Amino acid sequence: VQLVESGGGLVQPGGSVRLSCAAFGFTFSAYLMSWYRQAPGKEREFVASISSTGGRPKYADFGKGRFTISRDNAKNMVYLQMNSLKPEDTAVYFCSQNFGIIWGQGTQVTVSS
């Protein structure tokens, strides 16, 4: 069972980035998936979740209107599109099965000019 995130990097303020998470070793389409993030010196926090069928997306307040979570069950992938990025969005972003049952290794997103 494994989750592998990709797509992070250095982004300018106001820019966009799309994170991807590939799932291996479990019946992906049966599980809610979520994204979390952890900034330096801070606790890991919820970013967004999406139901097993791709409906009912939920977002943390800081992501509403800027972030979009989606999934492709045929490809065992979940995505996080992040727009209008701010320096305070700088963090390691983690993909998770359900709400923290299984974690990926994370991908760094740095928002800086």
FIZA-118159 format. One record per atom (N, C-alpha, C): y, z, x; atom name. Coordinates in pm, 1 decimal, m for minus. Each point is the difference from the previous one (the first is absolute). Layout:
% FIZA-118159
NODE  c2  c3  c1  atomo
NODE  Y  Z  X  CA
...
% end
This chain:
% FIZA-118159
NODE  c2  c3  c1  atomo
NODE  m118.4  0.0  85.9  N
NODE  118.4  0.0  m85.9  CA
NODE  123.2  0.0  89.4  C
NODE  88.2  m96.3  m22.5  N
NODE  114.5  m13.6  89.7  CA
NODE  116.2  m66.4  m71.4  C
NODE  120.4  44.3  35.7  N
NODE  123.6  m63.6  m44.0  CA
NODE  78.8  m37.7  123.9  C
NODE  50.7  m121.8  4.1  N
NODE  72.6  m48.4  116.7  CA
NODE  134.0  m57.1  m44.3  C
NODE  107.9  67.0  40.9  N
NODE  134.0  m44.4  m34.6  CA
NODE  54.4  m96.4  104.8  C
NODE  91.0  m84.9  m42.2  N
NODE  69.6  m90.4  91.0  CA
NODE  133.5  m38.7  m61.3  C
NODE  85.4  m62.5  82.3  N
NODE  124.7  m53.3  m51.2  CA
NODE  124.9  77.1  35.9  C
NODE  m16.7  113.6  64.1  N
NODE  117.3  77.5  37.0  CA
NODE  73.4  m62.3  117.4  C
NODE  111.8  61.7  36.7  N
NODE  78.1  m49.2  111.5  CA
NODE  142.5  48.3  m7.2  C
NODE  85.0  m64.0  78.8  N
NODE  142.5  33.7  2.9  CA
NODE  73.5  m90.1  m98.2  C
NODE  75.8  60.3  m89.4  N
NODE  72.4  m72.2  m104.4  CA
NODE  144.2  48.1  m0.5  C
NODE  91.8  m92.4  m20.5  N
NODE  140.6  38.3  m9.4  CA
NODE  29.6  62.9  m136.1  C
NODE  96.4  88.6  m5.8  N
NODE  40.4  54.8  m130.0  CA
NODE  33.3  m112.0  m98.0  C
NODE  m48.2  16.0  m122.0  N
NODE  17.4  m103.1  m100.8  CA
NODE  m108.6  m105.1  m0.1  C
NODE  m85.2  5.0  98.4  N
NODE  m106.7  m98.3  10.2  CA
NODE  m121.7  34.5  m83.4  C
NODE  m102.9  m82.4  15.5  N
NODE  m122.0  15.5  m77.9  CA
NODE  m121.6  m4.9  90.7  C
NODE  m106.8  58.9  m47.7  N
NODE  m127.6  m6.8  69.4  CA
NODE  m109.7  14.2  m103.6  C
NODE  m112.1  m66.2  27.4  N
NODE  m115.9  10.2  m88.4  CA
NODE  m115.3  60.1  78.2  C
NODE  m46.0  115.0  m45.0  N
NODE  m114.8  64.5  60.7  CA
NODE  m126.9  m43.3  m72.7  C
NODE  m106.7  m11.7  76.0  N
NODE  m130.3  m35.1  m56.3  CA
NODE  m102.3  105.8  37.8  C
NODE  m98.2  15.8  m85.0  N
NODE  m108.6  94.0  27.4  CA
NODE  m130.9  m65.4  m42.0  C
NODE  m89.8  m15.4  95.6  N
NODE  m131.3  m56.4  m27.0  CA
NODE  m101.1  112.7  m15.5  C
NODE  m82.2  m10.6  m102.2  N
NODE  m99.3  103.3  m29.5  CA
NODE  m140.4  m50.6  29.2  C
NODE  m79.8  88.0  57.8  N
NODE  m135.9  m34.9  36.6  CA
NODE  m94.8  113.1  m38.9  C
NODE  m118.7  m36.7  m47.5  N
NODE  m105.7  97.3  m13.4  CA
NODE  m8.8  76.1  m129.0  C
NODE  81.9  m36.9  m99.2  N
NODE  m12.2  63.9  m130.9  CA
NODE  41.4  m100.5  m106.7  C
NODE  m29.1  33.9  m122.9  N
NODE  30.4  m89.5  m111.1  CA
NODE  148.9  10.4  m31.0  C
NODE  75.4  m82.8  67.7  N
NODE  146.8  7.4  m2.8  CA
NODE  53.0  m5.9  m142.9  C
NODE  m55.3  m87.6  m81.0  N
NODE  54.0  m22.0  m133.7  CA
NODE  m20.1  118.9  m93.0  C
NODE  m74.1  99.9  44.8  N
NODE  m25.5  116.4  m84.5  CA
NODE  99.2  112.8  22.2  C
NODE  86.5  m15.8  99.1  N
NODE  84.4  112.0  41.7  CA
NODE  148.9  m27.7  m12.6  C
NODE  69.9  103.0  m44.6  N
NODE  144.6  2.6  15.9  CA
NODE  29.6  1.2  149.3  C
NODE  107.3  m68.5  38.7  N
NODE  42.6  m1.4  140.1  CA
NODE  144.8  46.9  8.8  C
NODE  33.9  56.7  113.1  N
NODE  135.2  51.7  14.5  CA
NODE  51.5  m20.4  141.3  C
NODE  129.5  12.2  13.4  N
NODE  68.3  m1.6  129.5  CA
NODE  74.4  133.0  16.5  C
NODE  m4.5  51.5  120.7  N
NODE  74.5  118.5  39.1  CA
NODE  77.7  m34.4  127.4  C
NODE  89.4  87.5  35.3  N
NODE  70.1  m16.4  127.4  CA
NODE  26.1  136.0  63.1  C
NODE  17.2  m2.7  130.9  N
NODE  30.1  122.8  73.1  CA
NODE  102.3  m30.9  107.4  C
NODE  115.5  60.8  m14.6  N
NODE  106.8  m14.0  98.1  CA
NODE  m16.2  108.0  106.6  C
NODE  56.7  m21.4  118.6  N
NODE  m12.1  99.7  107.2  CA
NODE  49.4  136.7  m44.8  C
NODE  m81.0  100.2  21.1  N
NODE  38.8  135.5  m33.1  CA
NODE  m6.2  35.4  m146.7  C
NODE  m49.4  m92.2  m82.0  N
NODE  m5.9  23.6  m143.9  CA
NODE  m143.5  m10.0  m50.2  C
NODE  m22.2  53.9  m118.3  N
NODE  m132.0  m7.6  m60.8  CA
NODE  m22.7  m140.8  m57.6  C
NODE  m126.7  m33.7  m12.4  N
NODE  m35.4  m126.5  m62.3  CA
NODE  41.1  4.4  m147.4  C
NODE  57.8  m109.4  m49.7  N
NODE  46.1  m1.9  m136.9  CA
NODE  m47.6  m124.5  m73.1  C
NODE  m15.4  14.5  m128.6  N
NODE  m43.7  m109.0  m86.7  CA
NODE  106.8  m107.3  m7.3  C
NODE  m44.3  m126.4  3.6  N
NODE  90.8  m113.1  m13.3  CA
NODE  m25.1  m75.9  m130.7  C
NODE  m126.3  m40.3  m21.2  N
NODE  m30.8  m80.9  m118.0  CA
NODE  m150.4  0.7  m24.7  C
NODE  m38.2  m27.3  m123.7  N
NODE  m141.5  m13.6  m33.8  CA
NODE  m17.5  m110.9  m101.8  C
NODE  m123.0  m48.6  m7.5  N
NODE  m32.1  m106.4  m93.7  CA
NODE  m141.9  21.7  m50.7  C
NODE  m20.4  m22.1  m128.1  N
NODE  m131.1  25.1  m59.0  CA
NODE  m103.6  m100.4  51.4  C
NODE  m124.0  26.9  m30.9  N
NODE  m109.0  m84.6  48.9  CA
NODE  12.5  m145.2  m46.6  C
NODE  59.1  m19.5  m116.5  N
NODE  13.7  m134.8  m55.0  CA
NODE  133.8  m65.6  33.6  C
NODE  84.9  72.3  69.9  N
NODE  128.8  m56.6  38.7  CA
NODE  115.1  35.8  m91.5  C
NODE  m26.5  80.7  m97.9  N
NODE  106.7  40.6  m89.8  CA
NODE  53.7  137.8  35.9  C
NODE  91.6  45.3  m84.9  N
NODE  56.1  135.7  10.3  CA
NODE  48.5  34.5  140.3  C
NODE  80.5  m83.9  62.2  N
NODE  54.9  39.9  129.5  CA
NODE  94.4  119.1  m15.7  C
NODE  m5.6  88.5  94.8  N
NODE  87.5  116.5  0.5  CA
NODE  67.5  8.1  136.2  C
NODE  124.4  48.1  m0.1  N
NODE  79.0  4.3  121.8  CA
NODE  68.9  134.2  15.4  C
NODE  15.0  40.2  124.3  N
NODE  89.3  111.2  28.3  CA
NODE  142.3  m44.1  m32.0  C
NODE  83.8  95.6  m31.2  N
NODE  137.4  m33.3  m39.1  CA
NODE  69.9  m85.0  106.0  C
NODE  m26.2  27.3  127.7  N
NODE  71.5  m72.7  105.3  CA
NODE  m42.8  m146.8  6.4  C
NODE  m112.8  m33.3  m61.6  N
NODE  m49.6  m136.8  5.1  CA
NODE  26.6  m82.1  m124.2  C
NODE  39.1  64.1  m107.0  N
NODE  21.7  m71.5  m126.0  CA
NODE  111.0  m104.0  15.7  C
NODE  m31.4  m122.3  m41.1  N
NODE  95.0  m109.0  10.6  CA
NODE  1.9  m68.2  134.3  C
NODE  m65.4  57.4  99.7  N
NODE  m2.4  m60.3  133.6  CA
NODE  m141.8  m36.1  45.6  C
NODE  m97.4  79.9  m39.9  N
NODE  m138.4  m19.0  45.3  CA
NODE  m85.2  m53.7  m114.5  C
NODE  m97.5  m84.1  36.1  N
NODE  m94.8  m50.9  m98.0  CA
NODE  m140.7  8.0  57.4  C
NODE  m87.3  69.6  m71.7  N
NODE  m140.2  7.4  40.7  CA
NODE  m79.2  m101.9  m80.0  C
NODE  m96.2  m62.7  65.0  N
NODE  m85.9  m97.1  m68.0  CA
NODE  m136.4  1.7  66.3  C
NODE  m95.6  m67.4  m63.4  N
NODE  m134.5  m4.3  57.0  CA
NODE  m67.1  m131.5  m37.0  C
NODE  m97.9  m35.2  80.3  N
NODE  m83.6  m117.6  m26.3  CA
NODE  m144.4  46.0  11.9  C
NODE  m63.1  23.7  m111.3  N
NODE  m135.7  53.7  1.8  CA
NODE  m101.7  m101.9  53.3  C
NODE  31.4  m127.1  m9.0  N
NODE  m90.2  m102.5  53.6  CA
NODE  m2.3  3.9  152.8  C
NODE  109.3  47.9  58.4  N
NODE  10.1  4.6  145.8  CA
NODE  m9.6  142.1  55.3  C
NODE  m17.8  98.0  m87.7  N
NODE  m3.3  141.6  42.5  CA
NODE  125.2  36.9  78.8  C
NODE  115.1  m38.3  m55.2  N
NODE  126.7  23.8  67.7  CA
NODE  97.6  70.4  m93.4  C
NODE  81.3  86.5  57.3  N
NODE  112.9  58.9  m70.6  CA
NODE  123.7  m20.7  87.0  C
NODE  113.0  m21.8  m66.5  N
NODE  122.6  m36.3  70.0  CA
NODE  114.3  92.6  m40.4  C
NODE  98.3  9.0  87.5  N
NODE  123.0  70.0  m32.2  CA
NODE  115.7  m86.3  49.6  C
NODE  72.4  m59.6  m94.1  N
NODE  120.3  m75.8  31.9  CA
NODE  118.2  95.1  m3.4  C
NODE  73.0  5.6  109.7  N
NODE  114.1  91.1  9.4  CA
NODE  125.6  m81.8  28.3  C
NODE  97.1  11.4  m86.5  N
NODE  126.0  m72.3  12.5  CA
NODE  115.7  98.0  17.0  C
NODE  112.8  m52.0  40.4  N
NODE  121.7  81.9  16.0  CA
NODE  m29.4  125.1  81.4  C
NODE  m65.5  m18.4  110.9  N
NODE  m44.2  113.5  79.9  CA
NODE  117.1  75.1  61.4  C
NODE  m19.1  131.1  11.5  N
NODE  100.6  90.3  53.4  CA
NODE  m56.7  70.3  122.7  C
NODE  84.5  48.3  87.9  N
NODE  m51.3  74.6  116.7  CA
NODE  m90.6  116.2  m39.4  C
NODE  27.3  61.8  m113.0  N
NODE  m83.0  113.1  m43.8  CA
NODE  m138.1  m42.0  m49.3  C
NODE  m24.8  m129.4  m8.1  N
NODE  m134.1  m48.8  m31.8  CA
NODE  m88.3  m6.8  123.8  C
NODE  56.2  27.6  114.9  N
NODE  m77.3  0.1  123.5  CA
NODE  m110.6  104.5  m6.6  C
NODE  m122.8  m45.0  20.0  N
NODE  m115.2  88.9  m11.8  CA
NODE  m126.5  m77.3  36.1  C
NODE  m107.6  73.5  13.8  N
NODE  m132.4  m61.1  3.7  CA
NODE  m48.7  m7.8  m144.1  C
NODE  m41.1  m117.8  m41.2  N
NODE  m45.3  m22.8  m136.9  CA
NODE  m152.4  m7.6  m1.7  C
NODE  m56.9  76.4  m93.0  N
NODE  m145.0  11.3  m10.5  CA
NODE  m47.8  m51.8  m134.8  C
NODE  m110.1  m69.5  5.5  N
NODE  m70.9  m42.6  m118.8  CA
NODE  m104.6  106.5  m32.6  C
NODE  m26.4  21.6  m127.3  N
NODE  m95.6  102.7  m38.6  CA
NODE  m82.2  m42.6  m119.3  C
NODE  m126.4  35.5  2.8  N
NODE  m83.3  m12.9  m118.8  CA
NODE  31.3  118.1  m90.9  C
NODE  27.8  m32.6  m125.3  N
NODE  40.5  103.0  m94.9  CA
NODE  122.9  71.8  58.2  C
NODE  8.8  127.5  m12.4  N
NODE  115.4  73.1  53.4  CA
NODE  m44.5  82.4  119.7  C
NODE  m30.6  m68.8  110.2  N
NODE  m30.6  71.7  122.4  CA
NODE  m147.2  28.7  23.1  C
NODE  m89.3  m72.8  m66.8  N
NODE  m142.7  20.8  22.0  CA
NODE  m41.8  m60.0  133.7  C
NODE  45.1  m122.1  24.7  N
NODE  m24.7  m68.9  126.8  CA
NODE  133.0  m54.1  48.9  C
NODE  23.6  11.6  129.7  N
NODE  125.4  m45.6  59.0  CA
NODE  m25.4  m112.4  98.9  C
NODE  98.1  m89.9  12.2  N
NODE  1.6  m92.8  109.7  CA
NODE  65.2  64.7  120.6  C
NODE  15.4  m78.9  106.9  N
NODE  57.7  54.0  123.8  CA
NODE  151.9  m2.1  m3.0  C
NODE  57.1  m74.8  m93.6  N
NODE  144.6  m6.2  m12.8  CA
NODE  61.8  m117.1  74.6  C
NODE  116.4  m40.1  m46.3  N
NODE  77.8  m103.9  66.0  CA
NODE  145.5  44.7  5.4  C
NODE  61.0  m13.7  116.2  N
NODE  136.1  48.9  22.4  CA
NODE  101.4  m98.4  m56.4  C
NODE  93.0  51.6  m77.0  N
NODE  115.9  m76.5  m44.4  CA
NODE  124.5  69.0  53.4  C
NODE  78.8  m71.9  76.2  N
NODE  123.6  53.0  55.8  CA
NODE  115.7  m84.1  m51.6  C
NODE  93.5  66.2  m65.5  N
NODE  116.9  m69.0  m54.9  CA
NODE  120.1  38.4  85.0  C
NODE  47.3  m95.6  75.4  N
NODE  107.3  27.5  94.1  CA
NODE  69.0  m129.9  39.3  C
NODE  128.8  10.8  29.4  N
NODE  73.7  m116.4  48.3  CA
NODE  2.9  m1.9  152.2  C
% end
